[in-house]
Amino acid sequence: MKKILITSVIALMMMGTMPQAEVEAKPGGFGGLLVGCCFGIRTVGEWNEGKDLHFRDWGRLIPVVNIVLAVWDGIQGYEGITTGDLRAEYGANYY
C-alpha cells in the first residue's frame, strides 16, 4: 500500500509540473518527450498538435490503476465507442 501511495504522489507531482499545450509557444519540449516515451508516437503527435491528454491516459502511469483503466477502455471498445463519441463527451481539445 505504501508503494502505491508513493507512486500516486509522484504521478500527481509529475502531472502538476507538465506544461499545457496551449501555454507553450511551440510543440515538443520536455512535455513531448515524456508523452512520447510513455504513450507512443500517435499520442505525442496529437500532443504536439495541441491536444490534451485525458485523465485515463495519465492513469496508465500508475501500476495498479493501469489495469483498471485498461479494462475500462476494453469495455468501451467492446461497446463500439468512437472518437466522435469521445469528442462529444470530453470536448475537441482531447479528441
N, C-alpha and C positions, 0 to 999 in steps of 0.2 A: 504494500500500500504506500509505503514511503517513497519507493521508486516512481510509482505512478504520479504521486503528488509533485515530486521534484520535476519530472518530465513535463507535467502540465504547466507548472510555473515557468519553466524555461521556454516552452512553446508560446505561452502568453506574452512573455517578455519579448520574444523574437517578433511576434505579430505586432506588438506595440512600437517596435523600432523600424518596422518596414515602411519605406516611403510609399505613399499612394501614387498611382499613375498620373492623376490629374495635377499633383503638386510638382512632379518632376518636369523639367523643361524638355528633356529628351528621354527616349526609352532606354532600357538597359540598366547598366549600373549594378550595384550590389543586389537590388531587388530582382533584376532579371537573372542574375547569377543564381540566387537562391531558388527562385521559381523554376528555372531550367534544370537545376540539379535535382530538385525534389519532385517535380511534376512532369518533366519532359518537354520536348520540342514544341508540341502543339499548344500546350498551356503557356509556355514562355512567349510564343508568337502572339497569342491573344493578349498576354500581359503587356507586351511592348506596343500593342495597338491601342492600349488604354483601357482594357477590361480589368475589372477587379476579380479577385478570387473569392469564391463562395466559402462560407464557414466550413462546409463539408470538405472542401479541398484542403484547408489548413488542418482540419481534424485528422487527416491521413498521417500527419507527422507524429501523432501521439500513439504509442504502441497498442494499447488495448482498444482505444476509441476507433482506430482504423478498421478493425474487424466489424464493429457495429455499423460504421458508415459504409463499408463495402457491401454488407447485407442490405442496408437501406437502399443503396444505389442499384443493387441487383433486383430488388423488388420493384423499384420504379422502372427499371429497364424491362422487366417482365411485363409490367402493365402497359408498356409502349409509350412512355413519355418521350416527347421530342424537344428539340431546342426551342421551338416556338412556345411550347407549354412552359418551359423554364423561364423564357424571356417574359411571358405574360405574368408569371408569378413573382419573379425576383427583379425584373427590370432589364433594360437593354444594356446597362452598364456591366452586367455579369455575363450575359449570353448574347 
